[in-house]
Amino acid sequence: HHSRTSNSTGAEVVLYHLPREGSCRKSHILKLNRTGKFALNV
């Protein structure tokens, strides 16, 4: 979970692909229209 600036609304969940060889890369971004506390089951 990444914090956003105070003037933005909602949160976003960023997924990274972590291969055995090479560097990691951002693969997906889930933008939520939620603020405050919330739970995410994976």
PQR file of N, CA, C, O and H, with PARSE charges and radii, in Angstrom:
ATOM      1  N   HIS A   1       0.850  -1.177   0.000 -0.4000 1.5000
ATOM      2  CA  HIS A   1       0.000   0.000   0.000 -0.0000 2.0000
ATOM      3  C   HIS A   1       0.886   1.226   0.000  0.5500 1.7000
ATOM      4  O   HIS A   1       1.833   1.308   0.782 -0.5500 1.4000
ATOM      5  N   HIS A   2       0.595   2.167  -0.855 -0.4000 1.5000
ATOM      6  CA  HIS A   2       1.358   3.404  -0.934 -0.0000 2.0000
ATOM      7  C   HIS A   2       0.497   4.561  -0.470  0.5500 1.7000
ATOM      8  O   HIS A   2      -0.661   4.678  -0.871 -0.5500 1.4000
ATOM      9  H   HIS A   2      -0.175   2.100  -1.490  0.4000 1.0000
ATOM     10  N   SER A   3       1.060   5.424   0.380 -0.4000 1.5000
ATOM     11  CA  SER A   3       0.344   6.625   0.797 -0.0000 2.0000
ATOM     12  C   SER A   3       0.354   7.622  -0.344  0.5500 1.7000
ATOM     13  O   SER A   3       1.322   7.716  -1.099 -0.5500 1.4000
ATOM     14  H   SER A   3       2.001   5.329   0.706  0.4000 1.0000
ATOM     15  N   ARG A   4      -0.725   8.359  -0.458 -0.4000 1.5000
ATOM     16  CA  ARG A   4      -0.808   9.390  -1.485 -0.0000 2.0000
ATOM     17  C   ARG A   4      -0.750  10.741  -0.802  0.5500 1.7000
ATOM     18  O   ARG A   4      -0.792  10.816   0.426 -0.5500 1.4000
ATOM     19  H   ARG A   4      -1.511   8.284   0.155  0.4000 1.0000
ATOM     20  N   THR A   5      -0.656  11.790  -1.567 -0.4000 1.5000
ATOM     21  CA  THR A   5      -0.595  13.122  -0.993 -0.0000 2.0000
ATOM     22  C   THR A   5      -1.910  13.452  -0.304  0.5500 1.7000
ATOM     23  O   THR A   5      -2.944  12.856  -0.605 -0.5500 1.4000
ATOM     24  H   THR A   5      -0.622  11.729  -2.565  0.4000 1.0000
ATOM     25  N   SER A   6      -1.867  14.396   0.611 -0.4000 1.5000
ATOM     26  CA  SER A   6      -3.047  14.708   1.416 -0.0000 2.0000
ATOM     27  C   SER A   6      -4.191  15.298   0.597  0.5500 1.7000
ATOM     28  O   SER A   6      -5.342  15.218   1.025 -0.5500 1.4000
ATOM     29  H   SER A   6      -1.027  14.881   0.855  0.4000 1.0000
ATOM     30  N   ASN A   7      -3.915  15.889  -0.570 -0.4000 1.5000
ATOM     31  CA  ASN A   7      -4.996  16.458  -1.375 -0.0000 2.0000
ATOM     32  C   ASN A   7      -5.609  15.441  -2.335  0.5500 1.7000
ATOM     33  O   ASN A   7      -6.561  15.775  -3.041 -0.5500 1.4000
ATOM     34  H   ASN A   7      -2.980  15.955  -0.919  0.4000 1.0000
ATOM     35  N   SER A   8      -5.093  14.205  -2.384 -0.4000 1.5000
ATOM     36  CA  SER A   8      -5.671  13.158  -3.223 -0.0000 2.0000
ATOM     37  C   SER A   8      -6.638  12.321  -2.401  0.5500 1.7000
ATOM     38  O   SER A   8      -6.476  12.193  -1.188 -0.5500 1.4000
ATOM     39  H   SER A   8      -4.320  13.933  -1.810  0.4000 1.0000
ATOM     40  N   THR A   9      -7.639  11.753  -3.054 -0.4000 1.5000
ATOM     41  CA  THR A   9      -8.584  10.894  -2.350 -0.0000 2.0000
ATOM     42  C   THR A   9      -8.334   9.449  -2.724  0.5500 1.7000
ATOM     43  O   THR A   9      -7.926   9.150  -3.846 -0.5500 1.4000
ATOM     44  H   THR A   9      -7.771  11.857  -4.040  0.4000 1.0000
ATOM     45  N   GLY A  10      -8.579   8.562  -1.790 -0.4000 1.5000
ATOM     46  CA  GLY A  10      -8.439   7.140  -2.052 -0.0000 2.0000
ATOM     47  C   GLY A  10      -7.034   6.620  -1.842  0.5500 1.7000
ATOM     48  O   GLY A  10      -6.107   7.373  -1.543 -0.5500 1.4000
ATOM     49  H   GLY A  10      -8.911   8.805  -0.878  0.4000 1.0000
ATOM     50  N   ALA A  11      -6.900   5.314  -2.005 -0.4000 1.5000
ATOM     51  CA  ALA A  11      -5.619   4.634  -1.847 -0.0000 2.0000
ATOM     52  C   ALA A  11      -5.359   3.821  -3.100  0.5500 1.7000
ATOM     53  O   ALA A  11      -6.252   3.625  -3.924 -0.5500 1.4000
ATOM     54  H   ALA A  11      -7.654   4.703  -2.247  0.4000 1.0000
ATOM     55  N   GLU A  12      -4.140   3.353  -3.235 -0.4000 1.5000
ATOM     56  CA  GLU A  12      -3.838   2.466  -4.351 -0.0000 2.0000
ATOM     57  C   GLU A  12      -2.946   1.334  -3.873  0.5500 1.7000
ATOM     58  O   GLU A  12      -2.096   1.513  -3.001 -0.5500 1.4000
ATOM     59  H   GLU A  12      -3.414   3.513  -2.565  0.4000 1.0000
ATOM     60  N   VAL A  13      -3.158   0.155  -4.467 -0.4000 1.5000
ATOM     61  CA  VAL A  13      -2.358  -1.029  -4.184 -0.0000 2.0000
ATOM     62  C   VAL A  13      -1.520  -1.290  -5.428  0.5500 1.7000
ATOM     63  O   VAL A  13      -2.057  -1.429  -6.527 -0.5500 1.4000
ATOM     64  H   VAL A  13      -3.848   0.009  -5.176  0.4000 1.0000
ATOM     65  N   VAL A  14      -0.210  -1.356  -5.253 -0.4000 1.5000
ATOM     66  CA  VAL A  14       0.703  -1.538  -6.379 -0.0000 2.0000
ATOM     67  C   VAL A  14       1.300  -2.935  -6.304  0.5500 1.7000
ATOM     68  O   VAL A  14       1.867  -3.315  -5.279 -0.5500 1.4000
ATOM     69  H   VAL A  14       0.226  -1.243  -4.360  0.4000 1.0000
ATOM     70  N   LEU A  15       1.176  -3.712  -7.397 -0.4000 1.5000
ATOM     71  CA  LEU A  15       1.745  -5.058  -7.469 -0.0000 2.0000
ATOM     72  C   LEU A  15       3.022  -5.018  -8.296  0.5500 1.7000
ATOM     73  O   LEU A  15       3.075  -4.393  -9.355 -0.5500 1.4000
ATOM     74  H   LEU A  15       0.716  -3.403  -8.229  0.4000 1.0000
ATOM     75  N   TYR A  16       4.048  -5.695  -7.796 -0.4000 1.5000
ATOM     76  CA  TYR A  16       5.327  -5.769  -8.489 -0.0000 2.0000
ATOM     77  C   TYR A  16       5.611  -7.202  -8.901  0.5500 1.7000
ATOM     78  O   TYR A  16       5.324  -8.133  -8.148 -0.5500 1.4000
ATOM     79  H   TYR A  16       4.005  -6.203  -6.935  0.4000 1.0000
ATOM     80  N   HIS A  17       6.172  -7.389 -10.091 -0.4000 1.5000
ATOM     81  CA  HIS A  17       6.639  -8.703 -10.556 -0.0000 2.0000
ATOM     82  C   HIS A  17       8.093  -8.843 -10.113  0.5500 1.7000
ATOM     83  O   HIS A  17       8.936  -8.015 -10.456 -0.5500 1.4000
ATOM     84  H   HIS A  17       6.405  -6.633 -10.702  0.4000 1.0000
ATOM     85  N   LEU A  18       8.383  -9.909  -9.339 -0.4000 1.5000
ATOM     86  CA  LEU A  18       9.727 -10.125  -8.809 -0.0000 2.0000
ATOM     87  C   LEU A  18      10.320 -11.400  -9.406  0.5500 1.7000
ATOM     88  O   LEU A  18      10.176 -12.472  -8.820 -0.5500 1.4000
ATOM     89  H   LEU A  18       7.698 -10.581  -9.060  0.4000 1.0000
ATOM     90  N   PRO A  19      10.977 -11.306 -10.552 -0.5600 1.5000
ATOM     91  CA  PRO A  19      11.574 -12.500 -11.160  0.2800 2.0000
ATOM     92  C   PRO A  19      12.813 -12.952 -10.384  0.5500 1.7000
ATOM     93  O   PRO A  19      13.420 -12.165  -9.658 -0.5500 1.4000
ATOM     94  N   ARG A  20      13.183 -14.229 -10.545 -0.4000 1.5000
ATOM     95  CA  ARG A  20      14.395 -14.736  -9.885 -0.0000 2.0000
ATOM     96  C   ARG A  20      15.635 -14.016 -10.415  0.5500 1.7000
ATOM     97  O   ARG A  20      16.553 -13.706  -9.655 -0.5500 1.4000
ATOM     98  H   ARG A  20      12.690 -14.869 -11.136  0.4000 1.0000
ATOM     99  N   GLU A  21      15.654 -13.756 -11.699 -0.4000 1.5000
ATOM    100  CA  GLU A  21      16.787 -13.065 -12.333 -0.0000 2.0000
ATOM    101  C   GLU A  21      16.303 -11.689 -12.794  0.5500 1.7000
ATOM    102  O   GLU A  21      15.186 -11.556 -13.294 -0.5500 1.4000
ATOM    103  H   GLU A  21      14.907 -14.007 -12.315  0.4000 1.0000
ATOM    104  N   GLY A  22      17.124 -10.693 -12.628 -0.4000 1.5000
ATOM    105  CA  GLY A  22      16.770  -9.363 -13.113 -0.0000 2.0000
ATOM    106  C   GLY A  22      16.102  -8.512 -12.043  0.5500 1.7000
ATOM    107  O   GLY A  22      15.999  -8.902 -10.880 -0.5500 1.4000
ATOM    108  H   GLY A  22      18.031 -10.801 -12.222  0.4000 1.0000
ATOM    109  N   SER A  23      15.656  -7.350 -12.467 -0.4000 1.5000
ATOM    110  CA  SER A  23      15.076  -6.392 -11.527 -0.0000 2.0000
ATOM    111  C   SER A  23      13.555  -6.515 -11.478  0.5500 1.7000
ATOM    112  O   SER A  23      12.926  -7.044 -12.394 -0.5500 1.4000
ATOM    113  H   SER A  23      15.739  -7.033 -13.412  0.4000 1.0000
ATOM    114  N   CYS A  24      12.987  -6.018 -10.391 -0.4000 1.5000
ATOM    115  CA  CYS A  24      11.532  -6.053 -10.245 -0.0000 2.0000
ATOM    116  C   CYS A  24      10.914  -4.937 -11.090  0.5500 1.7000
ATOM    117  O   CYS A  24      11.568  -3.941 -11.401 -0.5500 1.4000
ATOM    118  H   CYS A  24      13.498  -5.588  -9.646  0.4000 1.0000
ATOM    119  N   ARG A  25       9.639  -5.124 -11.456 -0.4000 1.5000
ATOM    120  CA  ARG A  25       8.942  -4.082 -12.211 -0.0000 2.0000
ATOM    121  C   ARG A  25       7.496  -4.016 -11.745  0.5500 1.7000
ATOM    122  O   ARG A  25       6.909  -5.018 -11.336 -0.5500 1.4000
ATOM    123  H   ARG A  25       9.108  -5.933 -11.203  0.4000 1.0000
ATOM    124  N   LYS A  26       6.947  -2.835 -11.815 -0.4000 1.5000
ATOM    125  CA  LYS A  26       5.556  -2.615 -11.433 -0.0000 2.0000
ATOM    126  C   LYS A  26       4.659  -3.261 -12.478  0.5500 1.7000
ATOM    127  O   LYS A  26       4.805  -2.982 -13.668 -0.5500 1.4000
ATOM    128  H   LYS A  26       7.424  -2.021 -12.147  0.4000 1.0000
ATOM    129  N   SER A  27       3.719  -4.131 -12.051 -0.4000 1.5000
ATOM    130  CA  SER A  27       2.885  -4.831 -13.030 -0.0000 2.0000
ATOM    131  C   SER A  27       1.440  -4.350 -13.045  0.5500 1.7000
ATOM    132  O   SER A  27       0.837  -4.285 -14.116 -0.5500 1.4000
ATOM    133  H   SER A  27       3.600  -4.358 -11.085  0.4000 1.0000
ATOM    134  N   HIS A  28       0.866  -4.013 -11.900 -0.4000 1.5000
ATOM    135  CA  HIS A  28      -0.530  -3.582 -11.842 -0.0000 2.0000
ATOM    136  C   HIS A  28      -0.706  -2.540 -10.743  0.5500 1.7000
ATOM    137  O   HIS A  28       0.026  -2.529  -9.753 -0.5500 1.4000
ATOM    138  H   HIS A  28       1.356  -4.066 -11.030  0.4000 1.0000
ATOM    139  N   ILE A  29      -1.685  -1.669 -10.935 -0.4000 1.5000
ATOM    140  CA  ILE A  29      -2.061  -0.692  -9.913 -0.0000 2.0000
ATOM    141  C   ILE A  29      -3.567  -0.775  -9.730  0.5500 1.7000
ATOM    142  O   ILE A  29      -4.331  -0.587 -10.677 -0.5500 1.4000
ATOM    143  H   ILE A  29      -2.279  -1.678 -11.740  0.4000 1.0000
ATOM    144  N   LEU A  30      -3.986  -1.059  -8.501 -0.4000 1.5000
ATOM    145  CA  LEU A  30      -5.406  -1.106  -8.160 -0.0000 2.0000
ATOM    146  C   LEU A  30      -5.740   0.183  -7.430  0.5500 1.7000
ATOM    147  O   LEU A  30      -5.268   0.406  -6.315 -0.5500 1.4000
ATOM    148  H   LEU A  30      -3.365  -1.212  -7.732  0.4000 1.0000
ATOM    149  N   LYS A  31      -6.548   1.033  -8.047 -0.4000 1.5000
ATOM    150  CA  LYS A  31      -6.923   2.306  -7.436 -0.0000 2.0000
ATOM    151  C   LYS A  31      -8.246   2.137  -6.708  0.5500 1.7000
ATOM    152  O   LYS A  31      -9.238   1.706  -7.296 -0.5500 1.4000
ATOM    153  H   LYS A  31      -6.932   0.852  -8.952  0.4000 1.0000
ATOM    154  N   LEU A  32      -8.256   2.479  -5.426 -0.4000 1.5000
ATOM    155  CA  LEU A  32      -9.440   2.328  -4.584 -0.0000 2.0000
ATOM    156  C   LEU A  32     -10.006   3.698  -4.249  0.5500 1.7000
ATOM    157  O   LEU A  32      -9.258   4.652  -4.036 -0.5500 1.4000
ATOM    158  H   LEU A  32      -7.450   2.829  -4.948  0.4000 1.0000
ATOM    159  N   ASN A  33     -11.300   3.789  -4.205 -0.4000 1.5000
ATOM    160  CA  ASN A  33     -11.951   5.035  -3.799 -0.0000 2.0000
ATOM    161  C   ASN A  33     -12.271   4.982  -2.316  0.5500 1.7000
ATOM    162  O   ASN A  33     -13.396   5.264  -1.902 -0.5500 1.4000
ATOM    163  H   ASN A  33     -11.908   3.014  -4.379  0.4000 1.0000
ATOM    164  N   ARG A  34     -11.276   4.619  -1.522 -0.4000 1.5000
ATOM    165  CA  ARG A  34     -11.442   4.488  -0.073 -0.0000 2.0000
ATOM    166  C   ARG A  34     -10.389   5.326   0.632  0.5500 1.7000
ATOM    167  O   ARG A  34      -9.267   5.478   0.148 -0.5500 1.4000
ATOM    168  H   ARG A  34     -10.363   4.390  -1.858  0.4000 1.0000
ATOM    169  N   THR A  35     -10.764   5.861   1.770 -0.4000 1.5000
ATOM    170  CA  THR A  35      -9.810   6.535   2.635 -0.0000 2.0000
ATOM    171  C   THR A  35      -9.933   5.930   4.023  0.5500 1.7000
ATOM    172  O   THR A  35     -10.913   5.245   4.316 -0.5500 1.4000
ATOM    173  H   THR A  35     -11.675   5.738   2.162  0.4000 1.0000
ATOM    174  N   GLY A  36      -8.965   6.170   4.865 -0.4000 1.5000
ATOM    175  CA  GLY A  36      -8.994   5.607   6.214 -0.0000 2.0000
ATOM    176  C   GLY A  36      -8.477   4.188   6.230  0.5500 1.7000
ATOM    177  O   GLY A  36      -7.647   3.812   5.403 -0.5500 1.4000
ATOM    178  H   GLY A  36      -8.168   6.726   4.627  0.4000 1.0000
ATOM    179  N   LYS A  37      -8.969   3.393   7.176 -0.4000 1.5000
ATOM    180  CA  LYS A  37      -8.510   2.017   7.322 -0.0000 2.0000
ATOM    181  C   LYS A  37      -9.374   1.071   6.513  0.5500 1.7000
ATOM    182  O   LYS A  37     -10.594   1.223   6.453 -0.5500 1.4000
ATOM    183  H   LYS A  37      -9.643   3.698   7.849  0.4000 1.0000
ATOM    184  N   PHE A  38      -8.730   0.088   5.887 -0.4000 1.5000
ATOM    185  CA  PHE A  38      -9.460  -0.944   5.162 -0.0000 2.0000
ATOM    186  C   PHE A  38      -8.587  -2.188   5.127  0.5500 1.7000
ATOM    187  O   PHE A  38      -7.380  -2.116   5.358 -0.5500 1.4000
ATOM    188  H   PHE A  38      -7.739  -0.036   5.935  0.4000 1.0000
ATOM    189  N   ALA A  39      -9.202  -3.326   4.837 -0.4000 1.5000
ATOM    190  CA  ALA A  39      -8.480  -4.600   4.788 -0.0000 2.0000
ATOM    191  C   ALA A  39      -8.457  -5.111   3.360  0.5500 1.7000
ATOM    192  O   ALA A  39      -9.377  -4.868   2.580 -0.5500 1.4000
ATOM    193  H   ALA A  39     -10.182  -3.384   4.648  0.4000 1.0000
ATOM    194  N   LEU A  40      -7.393  -5.821   3.033 -0.4000 1.5000
ATOM    195  CA  LEU A  40      -7.244  -6.415   1.713 -0.0000 2.0000
ATOM    196  C   LEU A  40      -6.793  -7.852   1.899  0.5500 1.7000
ATOM    197  O   LEU A  40      -5.713  -8.098   2.437 -0.5500 1.4000
ATOM    198  H   LEU A  40      -6.645  -6.019   3.667  0.4000 1.0000
ATOM    199  N   ASN A  41      -7.607  -8.806   1.459 -0.4000 1.5000
ATOM    200  CA  ASN A  41      -7.246 -10.222   1.530 -0.0000 2.0000
ATOM    201  C   ASN A  41      -6.648 -10.643   0.202  0.5500 1.7000
ATOM    202  O   ASN A  41      -7.192 -10.351  -0.863 -0.5500 1.4000
ATOM    203  H   ASN A  41      -8.484  -8.606   1.021  0.4000 1.0000
ATOM    204  N   VAL A  42      -5.522 -11.332   0.282 -0.4000 1.5000
ATOM    205  CA  VAL A  42      -4.838 -11.792  -0.931 -0.0000 2.0000
ATOM    206  C   VAL A  42      -4.801 -13.302  -0.926  0.5500 1.7000
ATOM    207  O   VAL A  42      -4.270 -13.909  -1.856 -0.5500 1.4000
ATOM    208  H   VAL A  42      -5.080 -11.569   1.147  0.4000 1.0000
TER
END
